[in-house]
Amino acid sequence: MGARMKARVEVTLKAGVLDPQGEAIRHALGSLGFDGVEDVRVGKVIELELEMQDRNKARAELERMCEKLLANTVIEDYRVEFL
């Protein structure tokens, strides 16, 4: 068994991509009396536990995961961080 490391991937819509879910939340907040909310963007956070020792190799593996499955890179950006 190798060393374990935890990582977090944050996926967000690229600037300029419409966010209907964020707009629905902004509207709902306004309806609830939270009038100062100008914009809401919705994303997702994915936490992974990897059995790897080399952080550089782990980052490369995580980036491949994002490119193939975790993010739609046409409309989304992603950021990888280790916990």
Distance bins in CASP14 RR format, pairs under 12 A and 6 or more apart:
PFRMAT RR
TARGET T0000
AUTHOR 0000-0000-0000
RMODE 2
METHOD distances of the structure
MODEL  1
1 51 1 0 0 1 0 0 0 0 0 0 0
1 52 0 0 0 0 0 1 0 0 0 0 0
1 53 0 0 0 0 0 1 0 0 0 0 0
2 49 0 0 0 0 0 1 0 0 0 0 0
2 50 0 0 0 0 1 0 0 0 0 0 0
2 51 1 0 1 0 0 0 0 0 0 0 0
2 52 1 0 0 1 0 0 0 0 0 0 0
2 53 1 0 0 1 0 0 0 0 0 0 0
2 54 0 0 0 0 0 1 0 0 0 0 0
2 58 0 0 0 0 0 1 0 0 0 0 0
3 49 0 0 0 0 0 1 0 0 0 0 0
3 50 0 0 0 0 1 0 0 0 0 0 0
3 51 1 0 0 1 0 0 0 0 0 0 0
3 52 1 0 0 1 0 0 0 0 0 0 0
3 53 1 0 1 0 0 0 0 0 0 0 0
3 54 0 0 0 0 1 0 0 0 0 0 0
3 55 0 0 0 0 1 0 0 0 0 0 0
3 57 0 0 0 0 0 1 0 0 0 0 0
3 58 0 0 0 0 1 0 0 0 0 0 0
4 48 0 0 0 0 0 1 0 0 0 0 0
4 49 1 0 1 0 0 0 0 0 0 0 0
4 50 1 0 0 1 0 0 0 0 0 0 0
4 51 1 0 1 0 0 0 0 0 0 0 0
4 52 0 0 0 0 1 0 0 0 0 0 0
4 53 0 0 0 0 1 0 0 0 0 0 0
4 58 0 0 0 0 0 1 0 0 0 0 0
4 82 0 0 0 0 0 1 0 0 0 0 0
4 83 0 0 0 0 0 1 0 0 0 0 0
5 47 0 0 0 0 0 1 0 0 0 0 0
5 48 0 0 0 0 1 0 0 0 0 0 0
5 49 1 0 0 1 0 0 0 0 0 0 0
5 50 1 0 1 0 0 0 0 0 0 0 0
5 51 0 0 0 0 1 0 0 0 0 0 0
5 52 1 0 0 1 0 0 0 0 0 0 0
5 53 0 0 0 0 1 0 0 0 0 0 0
5 54 0 0 0 0 1 0 0 0 0 0 0
5 55 1 0 0 1 0 0 0 0 0 0 0
5 56 0 0 0 0 0 1 0 0 0 0 0
5 57 0 0 0 0 0 1 0 0 0 0 0
5 58 1 0 0 1 0 0 0 0 0 0 0
5 59 0 0 0 0 0 1 0 0 0 0 0
5 61 0 0 0 0 0 1 0 0 0 0 0
5 62 0 0 0 0 0 1 0 0 0 0 0
5 80 0 0 0 0 0 1 0 0 0 0 0
5 81 0 0 0 0 0 1 0 0 0 0 0
5 82 1 0 0 1 0 0 0 0 0 0 0
5 83 1 0 0 1 0 0 0 0 0 0 0
6 46 0 0 0 0 0 1 0 0 0 0 0
6 47 1 0 0 1 0 0 0 0 0 0 0
6 48 1 0 0 1 0 0 0 0 0 0 0
6 49 1 0 1 0 0 0 0 0 0 0 0
6 50 1 0 0 1 0 0 0 0 0 0 0
6 51 0 0 0 0 0 1 0 0 0 0 0
6 52 0 0 0 0 0 1 0 0 0 0 0
6 55 0 0 0 0 0 1 0 0 0 0 0
6 58 0 0 0 0 0 1 0 0 0 0 0
6 62 0 0 0 0 0 1 0 0 0 0 0
6 80 0 0 0 0 0 1 0 0 0 0 0
6 81 0 0 0 0 1 0 0 0 0 0 0
6 82 1 0 0 1 0 0 0 0 0 0 0
6 83 1 0 1 0 0 0 0 0 0 0 0
7 45 0 0 0 0 0 1 0 0 0 0 0
7 46 0 0 0 0 1 0 0 0 0 0 0
7 47 1 0 0 1 0 0 0 0 0 0 0
7 48 1 0 1 0 0 0 0 0 0 0 0
7 49 1 0 0 1 0 0 0 0 0 0 0
7 50 1 0 0 1 0 0 0 0 0 0 0
7 51 0 0 0 0 0 1 0 0 0 0 0
7 52 0 0 0 0 1 0 0 0 0 0 0
7 55 0 0 0 0 1 0 0 0 0 0 0
7 58 1 0 0 1 0 0 0 0 0 0 0
7 59 0 0 0 0 1 0 0 0 0 0 0
7 60 0 0 0 0 0 1 0 0 0 0 0
7 61 0 0 0 0 1 0 0 0 0 0 0
7 62 1 0 1 0 0 0 0 0 0 0 0
7 63 0 0 0 0 0 1 0 0 0 0 0
7 65 0 0 0 0 1 0 0 0 0 0 0
7 66 0 0 0 0 0 1 0 0 0 0 0
7 70 0 0 0 0 0 1 0 0 0 0 0
7 78 0 0 0 0 0 1 0 0 0 0 0
7 79 0 0 0 0 0 1 0 0 0 0 0
7 80 1 0 0 1 0 0 0 0 0 0 0
7 81 1 0 0 1 0 0 0 0 0 0 0
7 82 1 0 1 0 0 0 0 0 0 0 0
7 83 1 0 0 1 0 0 0 0 0 0 0
8 44 0 0 0 0 0 1 0 0 0 0 0
8 45 1 0 0 1 0 0 0 0 0 0 0
8 46 1 0 0 1 0 0 0 0 0 0 0
8 47 1 0 1 0 0 0 0 0 0 0 0
8 48 1 0 0 1 0 0 0 0 0 0 0
8 49 0 0 0 0 0 1 0 0 0 0 0
8 50 0 0 0 0 0 1 0 0 0 0 0
8 62 0 0 0 0 1 0 0 0 0 0 0
8 66 0 0 0 0 0 1 0 0 0 0 0
8 70 0 0 0 0 0 1 0 0 0 0 0
8 78 0 0 0 0 0 1 0 0 0 0 0
8 79 0 0 0 0 1 0 0 0 0 0 0
8 80 1 0 0 1 0 0 0 0 0 0 0
8 81 1 0 1 0 0 0 0 0 0 0 0
8 82 1 0 0 1 0 0 0 0 0 0 0
8 83 1 0 1 0 0 0 0 0 0 0 0
9 43 0 0 0 0 0 1 0 0 0 0 0
9 44 0 0 0 0 1 0 0 0 0 0 0
9 45 1 0 0 1 0 0 0 0 0 0 0
9 46 1 0 1 0 0 0 0 0 0 0 0
9 47 1 0 0 1 0 0 0 0 0 0 0
9 48 1 0 0 1 0 0 0 0 0 0 0
9 50 0 0 0 0 0 1 0 0 0 0 0
9 58 0 0 0 0 0 1 0 0 0 0 0
9 59 0 0 0 0 0 1 0 0 0 0 0
9 61 0 0 0 0 0 1 0 0 0 0 0
9 62 1 0 0 1 0 0 0 0 0 0 0
9 63 0 0 0 0 1 0 0 0 0 0 0
9 64 0 0 0 0 0 1 0 0 0 0 0
9 65 1 0 0 1 0 0 0 0 0 0 0
9 66 1 0 0 1 0 0 0 0 0 0 0
9 67 0 0 0 0 0 1 0 0 0 0 0
9 69 0 0 0 0 0 1 0 0 0 0 0
9 70 1 0 1 0 0 0 0 0 0 0 0
9 71 1 0 0 1 0 0 0 0 0 0 0
9 76 0 0 0 0 0 1 0 0 0 0 0
9 77 0 0 0 0 0 1 0 0 0 0 0
9 78 1 0 1 0 0 0 0 0 0 0 0
9 79 1 0 0 1 0 0 0 0 0 0 0
9 80 1 0 1 0 0 0 0 0 0 0 0
9 81 0 0 0 0 1 0 0 0 0 0 0
9 82 0 0 0 0 0 1 0 0 0 0 0
9 83 0 0 0 0 0 1 0 0 0 0 0
10 41 0 0 0 0 0 1 0 0 0 0 0
10 42 0 0 0 0 0 1 0 0 0 0 0
10 43 1 0 0 1 0 0 0 0 0 0 0
10 44 1 0 0 1 0 0 0 0 0 0 0
10 45 1 0 1 0 0 0 0 0 0 0 0
10 46 0 0 0 0 1 0 0 0 0 0 0
10 47 0 0 0 0 0 1 0 0 0 0 0
10 62 0 0 0 0 0 1 0 0 0 0 0
10 66 0 0 0 0 0 1 0 0 0 0 0
10 70 0 0 0 0 0 1 0 0 0 0 0
10 71 0 0 0 0 1 0 0 0 0 0 0
10 76 0 0 0 0 0 1 0 0 0 0 0
10 77 0 0 0 0 1 0 0 0 0 0 0
10 78 1 0 0 1 0 0 0 0 0 0 0
10 79 1 0 1 0 0 0 0 0 0 0 0
10 80 0 0 0 0 1 0 0 0 0 0 0
10 81 1 0 0 1 0 0 0 0 0 0 0
11 41 0 0 0 0 0 1 0 0 0 0 0
11 42 0 0 0 0 0 1 0 0 0 0 0
11 43 1 0 1 0 0 0 0 0 0 0 0
11 44 1 0 1 0 0 0 0 0 0 0 0
11 45 1 0 0 1 0 0 0 0 0 0 0
11 46 1 0 0 1 0 0 0 0 0 0 0
11 62 0 0 0 0 0 1 0 0 0 0 0
11 65 0 0 0 0 0 1 0 0 0 0 0
11 66 1 0 0 1 0 0 0 0 0 0 0
11 67 0 0 0 0 0 1 0 0 0 0 0
11 69 0 0 0 0 0 1 0 0 0 0 0
11 70 1 0 0 1 0 0 0 0 0 0 0
11 71 1 0 1 0 0 0 0 0 0 0 0
11 72 0 0 0 0 1 0 0 0 0 0 0
11 73 0 0 0 0 1 0 0 0 0 0 0
11 75 0 0 0 0 0 1 0 0 0 0 0
11 76 1 0 1 0 0 0 0 0 0 0 0
11 77 1 0 0 1 0 0 0 0 0 0 0
11 78 1 0 1 0 0 0 0 0 0 0 0
11 79 0 0 0 0 1 0 0 0 0 0 0
11 80 0 0 0 0 0 1 0 0 0 0 0
12 19 0 0 0 0 1 0 0 0 0 0 0
12 22 0 0 0 0 0 1 0 0 0 0 0
12 40 0 0 0 0 0 1 0 0 0 0 0
12 41 1 0 0 1 0 0 0 0 0 0 0
12 42 0 0 0 0 1 0 0 0 0 0 0
12 43 1 0 1 0 0 0 0 0 0 0 0
12 44 0 0 0 0 1 0 0 0 0 0 0
12 45 0 0 0 0 1 0 0 0 0 0 0
12 66 0 0 0 0 0 1 0 0 0 0 0
12 71 0 0 0 0 1 0 0 0 0 0 0
12 72 0 0 0 0 0 1 0 0 0 0 0
12 73 0 0 0 0 0 1 0 0 0 0 0
12 75 0 0 0 0 0 1 0 0 0 0 0
12 76 1 0 0 1 0 0 0 0 0 0 0
12 77 1 0 1 0 0 0 0 0 0 0 0
12 78 1 0 0 1 0 0 0 0 0 0 0
12 79 1 0 0 1 0 0 0 0 0 0 0
13 19 1 0 1 0 0 0 0 0 0 0 0
13 20 0 0 0 0 0 1 0 0 0 0 0
13 21 0 0 0 0 1 0 0 0 0 0 0
13 22 0 0 0 0 1 0 0 0 0 0 0
13 23 0 0 0 0 0 1 0 0 0 0 0
13 39 0 0 0 0 0 1 0 0 0 0 0
13 40 0 0 0 0 0 1 0 0 0 0 0
13 41 1 0 0 1 0 0 0 0 0 0 0
13 42 1 0 0 1 0 0 0 0 0 0 0
13 43 1 0 0 1 0 0 0 0 0 0 0
13 44 0 0 0 0 0 1 0 0 0 0 0
13 71 0 0 0 0 0 1 0 0 0 0 0
13 72 0 0 0 0 1 0 0 0 0 0 0
13 73 0 0 0 0 0 1 0 0 0 0 0
13 74 0 0 0 0 0 1 0 0 0 0 0
13 75 1 0 0 1 0 0 0 0 0 0 0
13 76 1 0 1 0 0 0 0 0 0 0 0
13 77 1 0 0 1 0 0 0 0 0 0 0
13 78 0 0 0 0 0 1 0 0 0 0 0
14 41 0 0 0 0 0 1 0 0 0 0 0
14 43 0 0 0 0 0 1 0 0 0 0 0
14 71 0 0 0 0 0 1 0 0 0 0 0
14 72 0 0 0 0 1 0 0 0 0 0 0
14 73 0 0 0 0 1 0 0 0 0 0 0
14 74 0 0 0 0 1 0 0 0 0 0 0
14 75 1 0 1 0 0 0 0 0 0 0 0
14 76 1 0 0 1 0 0 0 0 0 0 0
14 77 1 0 1 0 0 0 0 0 0 0 0
14 78 0 0 0 0 0 1 0 0 0 0 0
15 39 0 0 0 0 0 1 0 0 0 0 0
15 41 0 0 0 0 1 0 0 0 0 0 0
15 75 0 0 0 0 0 1 0 0 0 0 0
15 76 0 0 0 0 0 1 0 0 0 0 0
15 77 0 0 0 0 1 0 0 0 0 0 0
16 39 0 0 0 0 0 1 0 0 0 0 0
16 41 0 0 0 0 0 1 0 0 0 0 0
16 75 0 0 0 0 1 0 0 0 0 0 0
16 76 0 0 0 0 0 1 0 0 0 0 0
16 77 0 0 0 0 0 1 0 0 0 0 0
17 23 0 0 0 0 0 1 0 0 0 0 0
17 41 0 0 0 0 1 0 0 0 0 0 0
17 42 0 0 0 0 0 1 0 0 0 0 0
17 43 0 0 0 0 0 1 0 0 0 0 0
17 72 0 0 0 0 1 0 0 0 0 0 0
17 73 0 0 0 0 0 1 0 0 0 0 0
17 74 0 0 0 0 1 0 0 0 0 0 0
17 75 1 0 1 0 0 0 0 0 0 0 0
17 76 1 0 0 1 0 0 0 0 0 0 0
17 77 0 0 0 0 1 0 0 0 0 0 0
18 24 0 0 0 0 0 1 0 0 0 0 0
18 39 0 0 0 0 0 1 0 0 0 0 0
18 41 0 0 0 0 0 1 0 0 0 0 0
18 42 0 0 0 0 0 1 0 0 0 0 0
18 75 0 0 0 0 1 0 0 0 0 0 0
19 25 0 0 0 0 1 0 0 0 0 0 0
19 26 0 0 0 0 1 0 0 0 0 0 0
19 39 0 0 0 0 1 0 0 0 0 0 0
19 40 1 0 0 1 0 0 0 0 0 0 0
19 41 1 0 1 0 0 0 0 0 0 0 0
19 42 1 0 1 0 0 0 0 0 0 0 0
19 43 0 0 0 0 1 0 0 0 0 0 0
19 75 0 0 0 0 1 0 0 0 0 0 0
19 76 0 0 0 0 0 1 0 0 0 0 0
20 26 0 0 0 0 0 1 0 0 0 0 0
20 27 0 0 0 0 0 1 0 0 0 0 0
20 40 0 0 0 0 0 1 0 0 0 0 0
20 41 0 0 0 0 0 1 0 0 0 0 0
20 42 0 0 0 0 1 0 0 0 0 0 0
21 27 0 0 0 0 0 1 0 0 0 0 0
21 28 0 0 0 0 0 1 0 0 0 0 0
21 40 0 0 0 0 1 0 0 0 0 0 0
21 41 0 0 0 0 1 0 0 0 0 0 0
21 42 1 0 1 0 0 0 0 0 0 0 0
21 43 0 0 0 0 1 0 0 0 0 0 0
21 44 0 0 0 0 0 1 0 0 0 0 0
22 28 0 0 0 0 1 0 0 0 0 0 0
22 29 0 0 0 0 1 0 0 0 0 0 0
22 37 0 0 0 0 0 1 0 0 0 0 0
22 38 0 0 0 0 0 1 0 0 0 0 0
22 39 0 0 0 0 1 0 0 0 0 0 0
22 40 1 0 1 0 0 0 0 0 0 0 0
22 41 1 0 0 1 0 0 0 0 0 0 0
22 42 1 0 1 0 0 0 0 0 0 0 0
22 43 0 0 0 0 1 0 0 0 0 0 0
23 29 0 0 0 0 0 1 0 0 0 0 0
23 30 0 0 0 0 0 1 0 0 0 0 0
23 37 0 0 0 0 0 1 0 0 0 0 0
23 38 0 0 0 0 0 1 0 0 0 0 0
23 39 0 0 0 0 1 0 0 0 0 0 0
23 40 1 0 0 1 0 0 0 0 0 0 0
23 41 0 0 0 0 1 0 0 0 0 0 0
23 42 0 0 0 0 1 0 0 0 0 0 0
24 30 0 0 0 0 0 1 0 0 0 0 0
24 31 0 0 0 0 0 1 0 0 0 0 0
24 40 0 0 0 0 1 0 0 0 0 0 0
24 42 0 0 0 0 1 0 0 0 0 0 0
25 31 0 0 0 0 0 1 0 0 0 0 0
25 32 0 0 0 0 0 1 0 0 0 0 0
25 34 0 0 0 0 0 1 0 0 0 0 0
25 37 0 0 0 0 1 0 0 0 0 0 0
25 39 0 0 0 0 0 1 0 0 0 0 0
25 40 1 0 1 0 0 0 0 0 0 0 0
25 41 0 0 0 0 1 0 0 0 0 0 0
25 42 1 0 0 1 0 0 0 0 0 0 0
25 43 0 0 0 0 0 1 0 0 0 0 0
26 32 0 0 0 0 0 1 0 0 0 0 0
26 33 0 0 0 0 0 1 0 0 0 0 0
26 34 0 0 0 0 1 0 0 0 0 0 0
26 35 0 0 0 0 0 1 0 0 0 0 0
26 36 0 0 0 0 1 0 0 0 0 0 0
26 37 1 0 1 0 0 0 0 0 0 0 0
26 38 1 0 0 1 0 0 0 0 0 0 0
26 39 1 0 0 1 0 0 0 0 0 0 0
26 40 1 0 1 0 0 0 0 0 0 0 0
26 41 0 0 0 0 1 0 0 0 0 0 0
26 42 0 0 0 0 0 1 0 0 0 0 0
27 33 0 0 0 0 0 1 0 0 0 0 0
27 34 0 0 0 0 0 1 0 0 0 0 0
27 35 0 0 0 0 0 1 0 0 0 0 0
27 37 0 0 0 0 1 0 0 0 0 0 0
27 39 0 0 0 0 0 1 0 0 0 0 0
27 40 0 0 0 0 1 0 0 0 0 0 0
28 34 0 0 0 0 1 0 0 0 0 0 0
28 37 0 0 0 0 1 0 0 0 0 0 0
28 40 0 0 0 0 1 0 0 0 0 0 0
29 35 0 0 0 0 1 0 0 0 0 0 0
29 36 0 0 0 0 1 0 0 0 0 0 0
29 37 1 0 1 0 0 0 0 0 0 0 0
29 38 0 0 0 0 0 1 0 0 0 0 0
29 39 0 0 0 0 0 1 0 0 0 0 0
29 40 1 0 0 1 0 0 0 0 0 0 0
30 36 1 0 0 1 0 0 0 0 0 0 0
30 37 1 0 0 1 0 0 0 0 0 0 0
30 38 0 0 0 0 0 1 0 0 0 0 0
30 40 0 0 0 0 0 1 0 0 0 0 0
31 37 0 0 0 0 0 1 0 0 0 0 0
34 40 0 0 0 0 0 1 0 0 0 0 0
41 76 0 0 0 0 0 1 0 0 0 0 0
41 77 0 0 0 0 0 1 0 0 0 0 0
42 76 0 0 0 0 0 1 0 0 0 0 0
43 70 0 0 0 0 0 1 0 0 0 0 0
43 71 0 0 0 0 0 1 0 0 0 0 0
43 72 0 0 0 0 0 1 0 0 0 0 0
43 75 0 0 0 0 0 1 0 0 0 0 0
43 76 0 0 0 0 1 0 0 0 0 0 0
43 77 0 0 0 0 0 1 0 0 0 0 0
43 78 0 0 0 0 0 1 0 0 0 0 0
43 79 0 0 0 0 0 1 0 0 0 0 0
44 66 0 0 0 0 0 1 0 0 0 0 0
44 70 0 0 0 0 1 0 0 0 0 0 0
44 71 0 0 0 0 1 0 0 0 0 0 0
44 72 0 0 0 0 0 1 0 0 0 0 0
44 76 0 0 0 0 1 0 0 0 0 0 0
44 77 0 0 0 0 0 1 0 0 0 0 0
44 78 0 0 0 0 1 0 0 0 0 0 0
44 79 0 0 0 0 0 1 0 0 0 0 0
45 70 0 0 0 0 0 1 0 0 0 0 0
45 71 0 0 0 0 0 1 0 0 0 0 0
45 78 0 0 0 0 0 1 0 0 0 0 0
45 79 0 0 0 0 0 1 0 0 0 0 0
45 80 0 0 0 0 0 1 0 0 0 0 0
45 81 0 0 0 0 0 1 0 0 0 0 0
45 83 0 0 0 0 0 1 0 0 0 0 0
46 62 0 0 0 0 1 0 0 0 0 0 0
46 65 0 0 0 0 1 0 0 0 0 0 0
46 66 0 0 0 0 1 0 0 0 0 0 0
46 69 0 0 0 0 1 0 0 0 0 0 0
46 70 1 0 1 0 0 0 0 0 0 0 0
46 71 0 0 0 0 1 0 0 0 0 0 0
46 76 0 0 0 0 0 1 0 0 0 0 0
46 78 0 0 0 0 1 0 0 0 0 0 0
46 79 0 0 0 0 0 1 0 0 0 0 0
46 80 0 0 0 0 1 0 0 0 0 0 0
46 81 0 0 0 0 0 1 0 0 0 0 0
47 62 0 0 0 0 0 1 0 0 0 0 0
47 70 0 0 0 0 0 1 0 0 0 0 0
47 80 0 0 0 0 0 1 0 0 0 0 0
47 81 0 0 0 0 0 1 0 0 0 0 0
47 82 0 0 0 0 0 1 0 0 0 0 0
47 83 1 0 0 1 0 0 0 0 0 0 0
48 58 0 0 0 0 1 0 0 0 0 0 0
48 59 0 0 0 0 0 1 0 0 0 0 0
48 61 0 0 0 0 1 0 0 0 0 0 0
48 62 1 0 0 1 0 0 0 0 0 0 0
48 65 1 0 0 1 0 0 0 0 0 0 0
48 66 0 0 0 0 0 1 0 0 0 0 0
48 69 0 0 0 0 0 1 0 0 0 0 0
48 70 0 0 0 0 1 0 0 0 0 0 0
48 80 0 0 0 0 1 0 0 0 0 0 0
48 81 0 0 0 0 0 1 0 0 0 0 0
48 82 0 0 0 0 0 1 0 0 0 0 0
48 83 0 0 0 0 1 0 0 0 0 0 0
49 58 0 0 0 0 0 1 0 0 0 0 0
49 62 0 0 0 0 0 1 0 0 0 0 0
49 82 0 0 0 0 0 1 0 0 0 0 0
49 83 0 0 0 0 1 0 0 0 0 0 0
50 57 0 0 0 0 1 0 0 0 0 0 0
50 58 1 0 1 0 0 0 0 0 0 0 0
50 59 0 0 0 0 0 1 0 0 0 0 0
50 60 0 0 0 0 0 1 0 0 0 0 0
50 61 1 0 0 1 0 0 0 0 0 0 0
50 62 1 0 0 1 0 0 0 0 0 0 0
50 65 0 0 0 0 1 0 0 0 0 0 0
50 80 0 0 0 0 0 1 0 0 0 0 0
50 82 0 0 0 0 1 0 0 0 0 0 0
50 83 0 0 0 0 0 1 0 0 0 0 0
51 57 0 0 0 0 0 1 0 0 0 0 0
51 58 0 0 0 0 1 0 0 0 0 0 0
51 61 0 0 0 0 0 1 0 0 0 0 0
52 58 1 0 1 0 0 0 0 0 0 0 0
52 59 0 0 0 0 1 0 0 0 0 0 0
52 60 0 0 0 0 0 1 0 0 0 0 0
52 61 1 0 0 1 0 0 0 0 0 0 0
52 62 0 0 0 0 1 0 0 0 0 0 0
52 82 0 0 0 0 0 1 0 0 0 0 0
54 60 0 0 0 0 1 0 0 0 0 0 0
54 61 0 0 0 0 1 0 0 0 0 0 0
54 82 0 0 0 0 0 1 0 0 0 0 0
55 61 0 0 0 0 0 1 0 0 0 0 0
55 62 0 0 0 0 0 1 0 0 0 0 0
55 80 0 0 0 0 0 1 0 0 0 0 0
55 81 0 0 0 0 0 1 0 0 0 0 0
55 82 1 0 0 1 0 0 0 0 0 0 0
55 83 0 0 0 0 0 1 0 0 0 0 0
56 62 0 0 0 0 0 1 0 0 0 0 0
56 63 0 0 0 0 0 1 0 0 0 0 0
56 80 0 0 0 0 0 1 0 0 0 0 0
56 82 0 0 0 0 0 1 0 0 0 0 0
57 63 0 0 0 0 0 1 0 0 0 0 0
57 64 0 0 0 0 0 1 0 0 0 0 0
58 64 0 0 0 0 0 1 0 0 0 0 0
58 65 0 0 0 0 0 1 0 0 0 0 0
58 80 0 0 0 0 1 0 0 0 0 0 0
58 81 0 0 0 0 0 1 0 0 0 0 0
58 82 1 0 0 1 0 0 0 0 0 0 0
58 83 0 0 0 0 0 1 0 0 0 0 0
59 65 0 0 0 0 0 1 0 0 0 0 0
59 66 0 0 0 0 0 1 0 0 0 0 0
59 78 0 0 0 0 0 1 0 0 0 0 0
59 79 0 0 0 0 0 1 0 0 0 0 0
59 80 1 0 0 1 0 0 0 0 0 0 0
59 81 0 0 0 0 1 0 0 0 0 0 0
59 82 1 0 0 1 0 0 0 0 0 0 0
60 66 0 0 0 0 0 1 0 0 0 0 0
60 67 0 0 0 0 0 1 0 0 0 0 0
60 80 0 0 0 0 1 0 0 0 0 0 0
61 67 0 0 0 0 0 1 0 0 0 0 0
61 68 0 0 0 0 0 1 0 0 0 0 0
61 70 0 0 0 0 0 1 0 0 0 0 0
61 80 0 0 0 0 1 0 0 0 0 0 0
62 68 0 0 0 0 0 1 0 0 0 0 0
62 69 0 0 0 0 0 1 0 0 0 0 0
62 70 0 0 0 0 1 0 0 0 0 0 0
62 71 0 0 0 0 0 1 0 0 0 0 0
62 78 0 0 0 0 1 0 0 0 0 0 0
62 79 0 0 0 0 0 1 0 0 0 0 0
62 80 1 0 1 0 0 0 0 0 0 0 0
62 81 0 0 0 0 1 0 0 0 0 0 0
62 82 0 0 0 0 1 0 0 0 0 0 0
63 69 0 0 0 0 0 1 0 0 0 0 0
63 70 0 0 0 0 1 0 0 0 0 0 0
63 71 0 0 0 0 1 0 0 0 0 0 0
63 73 0 0 0 0 0 1 0 0 0 0 0
63 78 0 0 0 0 1 0 0 0 0 0 0
63 79 0 0 0 0 0 1 0 0 0 0 0
63 80 1 0 0 1 0 0 0 0 0 0 0
64 70 0 0 0 0 1 0 0 0 0 0 0
64 71 0 0 0 0 0 1 0 0 0 0 0
64 73 0 0 0 0 0 1 0 0 0 0 0
64 78 0 0 0 0 0 1 0 0 0 0 0
64 80 0 0 0 0 0 1 0 0 0 0 0
65 71 0 0 0 0 1 0 0 0 0 0 0
65 73 0 0 0 0 0 1 0 0 0 0 0
65 78 0 0 0 0 1 0 0 0 0 0 0
65 80 0 0 0 0 1 0 0 0 0 0 0
66 72 0 0 0 0 1 0 0 0 0 0 0
66 73 1 0 0 1 0 0 0 0 0 0 0
66 76 0 0 0 0 1 0 0 0 0 0 0
66 77 0 0 0 0 1 0 0 0 0 0 0
66 78 1 0 1 0 0 0 0 0 0 0 0
66 79 0 0 0 0 1 0 0 0 0 0 0
66 80 1 0 0 1 0 0 0 0 0 0 0
67 73 1 0 0 1 0 0 0 0 0 0 0
67 74 0 0 0 0 0 1 0 0 0 0 0
67 76 0 0 0 0 0 1 0 0 0 0 0
67 77 0 0 0 0 0 1 0 0 0 0 0
67 78 0 0 0 0 1 0 0 0 0 0 0
67 80 0 0 0 0 0 1 0 0 0 0 0
68 78 0 0 0 0 0 1 0 0 0 0 0
69 76 0 0 0 0 0 1 0 0 0 0 0
69 78 0 0 0 0 0 1 0 0 0 0 0
70 76 0 0 0 0 1 0 0 0 0 0 0
70 77 0 0 0 0 0 1 0 0 0 0 0
70 78 1 0 0 1 0 0 0 0 0 0 0
70 79 0 0 0 0 0 1 0 0 0 0 0
70 80 0 0 0 0 1 0 0 0 0 0 0
71 77 1 0 0 1 0 0 0 0 0 0 0
71 78 1 0 1 0 0 0 0 0 0 0 0
71 79 0 0 0 0 1 0 0 0 0 0 0
71 80 0 0 0 0 0 1 0 0 0 0 0
72 78 0 0 0 0 1 0 0 0 0 0 0
END
